[in-house]
Amino acid sequence: MSISPRVTATIFRVVAVIEALTWIGLLGGMYVKYLGSGSEAGVHLFGPLHGGAFVAYVVVTVLAALHLRWSLWPTLVALAASVPPLGTLVADWWLHRTGRLAPRAEDRASEPVA
């Protein structure tokens, strides 16, 4: 059983959003820790969540690049987007706009009709 390109693209997009949301949570936790009350609760919560989301994003990006047959440039851009806050949302938008998250014509022809 193989995963359709559409499912691969959806998984990529969901993980990209999760990675961005955990970045926001971690930044909020760091703000509270260093500029607010000094509580480390946000960092303790979102640090591991973001770490896991980051690793998941990198793995899913490599798998999506292989499955959706991206060239080296989009793959590197998508991987580099995991570094700056909310970069995964920009990469998702760019990959979607350039058609790299859409199934190719030969892939659509092999999908069963619903």
C-alpha positions in Angstrom: 0.0 0.0 0.0 1.4 3.4 -1.0 0.5 6.8 0.2 -0.9 9.1 -2.4 0.9 12.3 -3.2 -2.2 14.3 -2.0 -1.8 12.6 1.5 1.9 13.3 1.5 1.2 17.0 0.8 -1.4 17.2 3.5 0.9 15.6 6.1 3.6 18.1 5.1 1.3 21.0 5.5 -0.1 19.9 8.8 3.4 19.3 10.3 4.6 22.7 8.9 1.7 24.4 10.8 2.4 22.4 14.0 6.1 23.3 13.8 5.2 27.0 13.5 2.7 26.9 16.3 5.2 25.3 18.7 7.7 28.0 17.6 5.2 30.7 18.7 4.7 28.8 22.0 8.4 28.6 22.6 8.9 32.3 21.8 6.1 33.2 24.2 7.6 31.0 26.9 11.0 32.7 26.4 9.4 36.1 26.6 7.8 35.3 29.9 11.0 33.7 31.2 13.4 36.5 30.3 11.2 39.6 30.1 8.2 38.7 32.2 7.7 36.9 35.5 10.7 34.6 35.1 8.5 31.5 35.0 10.1 28.7 33.0 6.8 26.8 32.6 6.3 27.9 29.0 9.9 26.9 28.0 9.5 23.6 29.8 6.3 22.9 27.9 7.1 24.2 24.5 10.8 23.4 24.3 10.3 19.6 24.0 7.2 20.1 21.9 9.0 22.3 19.4 12.0 20.0 19.4 9.8 17.1 18.4 7.9 19.2 15.9 11.2 20.4 14.4 12.5 16.8 14.0 9.1 15.7 12.5 9.2 18.6 10.1 12.7 17.7 8.9 11.8 14.0 8.4 8.4 14.8 6.7 10.2 17.3 4.4 12.7 14.8 3.3 10.0 12.1 2.7 7.8 14.6 0.9 10.8 15.7 -1.3 11.4 12.1 -2.3 7.7 11.2 -2.8 6.7 14.4 -4.6 10.0 14.4 -6.5 11.2 17.9 -5.6 14.6 19.0 -7.0 17.4 19.9 -4.6 16.6 23.7 -4.5 13.0 23.3 -3.1 14.1 20.6 -0.7 16.9 22.8 0.7 14.6 25.8 0.9 12.0 23.8 2.8 14.6 22.4 5.2 16.1 25.9 5.8 12.6 27.2 6.5 12.6 25.2 9.8 15.2 27.5 11.3 13.5 31.0 11.5 10.3 31.4 13.4 7.2 30.8 11.2 9.5 29.9 8.2 7.7 26.6 7.7 4.5 28.6 6.9 6.3 30.6 4.3 7.8 27.4 2.8 4.4 25.8 2.8 2.9 28.8 1.0 5.7 28.9 -1.6 5.6 25.1 -2.2 1.9 25.3 -2.6 1.9 28.3 -4.9 4.6 26.8 -7.2 2.7 23.5 -7.5 5.2 21.4 -5.6 2.5 20.2 -3.2 0.1 19.2 -5.9 0.2 15.7 -7.5 1.8 15.6 -10.9 -0.3 14.7 -13.9 1.1 11.1 -14.1 0.4 10.7 -10.3 -3.2 11.9 -10.8 -3.8 9.5 -13.6 -2.9 6.5 -11.4 -5.2 7.6 -8.5 -8.5 5.8 -8.2 -11.6 7.9 -9.0 -13.7 8.5 -5.9 
